[in-house]
Amino acid sequence: MSGAGAGARGAVLVTGGAGFIGSHVVAALLARGERVAVVDDLSSGKAANLPEGVRLLVGDLADPAVAAAAVAGCDRVVHCAARPSVTLSVADAPL
Ligand SMILES: NC(=O)c1ccc[n+]([C@@H]2O[C@H](COP(=O)([O-])OP(=O)(O)OC[C@H]3O[C@@H](n4cnc5c(N)ncnc54)[C@H](O)[C@@H]3O)[C@@H](O)[C@H]2O)c1
């Protein structure tokens, strides 16, 4: 990708973009003029954390179909989706 102008690039996918860290990453990317897409299952994040116009795919990234749909049109990923509570992760660990 070196040498490609911002206009030649695809969008940046921010996983967990409706969460605390992810929504700040989204804002920083938009401020740089990037196009941004978000995938989030809204298990702890909120759609209201996102500015208008950001493409939000609501779904669980553990589902391969969701992951494939999320990366469409994107050429970079910032992975912020997480279940930050260690207690919850241990109590319900499907993967
Ligand atoms: N908040 C902090 O101060 C801080 C500091 C350092 C590191 N981190 C790390 O940053 C990451 C994000 O933390 P956060 O505070 O933003 O948490 P958060 O709960 O606010 O955000 C996580 C987002 O991921 C989404 N998500 C969870 N599981 C998902 C799934 N299976 N598919 C799709 N979306 C899913 C949630 O809905 C939420 O919007 C974590 O790994 C955390 O450990 C956070």
The ligand as a Tripos MOL2 file, in Angstrom:
@<TRIPOS>MOLECULE
LIG
   44    48     1     0     0
SMALL
NO_CHARGES

@<TRIPOS>ATOM
      1 N1        -10.8650    0.7770   28.5350 N.am      1 LIG1
      2 C1         -9.5520    0.8680   28.8470 C.2       1 LIG1
      3 O1         -9.1090    1.7260   29.6300 O.2       1 LIG1
      4 C2         -8.5600   -0.0580   28.1980 C.ar      1 LIG1
      5 C3         -7.2090    0.1140   28.4450 C.ar      1 LIG1
      6 C4         -6.2800   -0.7270   27.8370 C.ar      1 LIG1
      7 C5         -6.7160   -1.7430   27.0120 C.ar      1 LIG1
      8 N2         -8.0470   -1.9060   26.7890 N.ar      1 LIG1
      9 C6         -8.4530   -3.0130   25.9260 C.3       1 LIG1
     10 O2         -9.1420   -2.5070   24.7830 O.3       1 LIG1
     11 C7        -10.1210   -3.4610   24.3650 C.3       1 LIG1
     12 C8        -11.4950   -2.8060   24.3270 C.3       1 LIG1
     13 O3        -11.8310   -2.3450   25.6290 O.3       1 LIG1
     14 P1        -13.0360   -1.3270   25.8610 P.3       1 LIG1
     15 O4        -12.8110   -0.6880   27.1820 O.co2     1 LIG1
     16 O5        -13.2120   -0.4510   24.6550 O.co2     1 LIG1
     17 O6        -14.2590   -2.3370   26.0000 O.3       1 LIG1
     18 P2        -15.7530   -2.1280   25.5180 P.3       1 LIG1
     19 O7        -16.5630   -3.2220   26.1630 O.co2     1 LIG1
     20 O8        -16.2050   -0.7180   25.7130 O.co2     1 LIG1
     21 O9        -15.6500   -2.3950   23.9450 O.3       1 LIG1
     22 C9        -15.5730   -3.6710   23.3820 C.3       1 LIG1
     23 C10       -16.5260   -3.6860   22.1910 C.3       1 LIG1
     24 O10       -16.4530   -4.9640   21.5730 O.3       1 LIG1
     25 C11       -17.7830   -5.3830   21.2660 C.3       1 LIG1
     26 N3        -17.7370   -6.8410   21.1770 N.ar      1 LIG1
     27 C12       -17.4870   -7.7390   22.1780 C.ar      1 LIG1
     28 N4        -17.5230   -8.9930   21.7210 N.ar      1 LIG1
     29 C13       -17.8080   -8.9150   20.3910 C.ar      1 LIG1
     30 C14       -17.9930   -9.8870   19.3770 C.ar      1 LIG1
     31 N5        -17.8830  -11.2020   19.6280 N.pl3     1 LIG1
     32 N6        -18.2770   -9.4600   18.1160 N.ar      1 LIG1
     33 C15       -18.3860   -8.1400   17.8470 C.ar      1 LIG1
     34 N7        -18.2290   -7.1520   18.7890 N.ar      1 LIG1
     35 C16       -17.9420   -7.5420   20.0430 C.ar      1 LIG1
     36 C17       -18.6380   -4.8390   22.3930 C.3       1 LIG1
     37 O11       -20.0150   -4.6950   22.0790 O.3       1 LIG1
     38 C18       -17.9910   -3.4700   22.6100 C.3       1 LIG1
     39 O12       -18.5720   -2.4560   21.7980 O.3       1 LIG1
     40 C19       -10.0360   -4.6330   25.3760 C.3       1 LIG1
     41 O13        -9.1750   -5.6280   24.8400 O.3       1 LIG1
     42 C20        -9.4220   -3.9860   26.5850 C.3       1 LIG1
     43 O14        -8.7500   -4.9360   27.4110 O.3       1 LIG1
     44 C21        -8.9730   -1.0970   27.3530 C.ar      1 LIG1
@<TRIPOS>BOND
     1     1     2 1
     2     2     3 2
     3     2     4 1
     4     4     5 ar
     5     4    44 ar
     6     5     6 ar
     7     6     7 ar
     8     7     8 ar
     9     8     9 1
    10     8    44 ar
    11     9    10 1
    12     9    42 1
    13    10    11 1
    14    11    12 1
    15    11    40 1
    16    12    13 1
    17    13    14 1
    18    14    15 2
    19    14    16 1
    20    14    17 1
    21    17    18 1
    22    18    19 2
    23    18    20 1
    24    18    21 1
    25    21    22 1
    26    22    23 1
    27    23    24 1
    28    23    38 1
    29    24    25 1
    30    25    26 1
    31    25    36 1
    32    26    27 ar
    33    26    35 ar
    34    27    28 ar
    35    28    29 ar
    36    29    30 ar
    37    29    35 ar
    38    30    31 1
    39    30    32 ar
    40    32    33 ar
    41    33    34 ar
    42    34    35 ar
    43    36    37 1
    44    36    38 1
    45    38    39 1
    46    40    41 1
    47    40    42 1
    48    42    43 1
@<TRIPOS>SUBSTRUCTURE
     1 LIG1         1 GROUP 0 **** ****
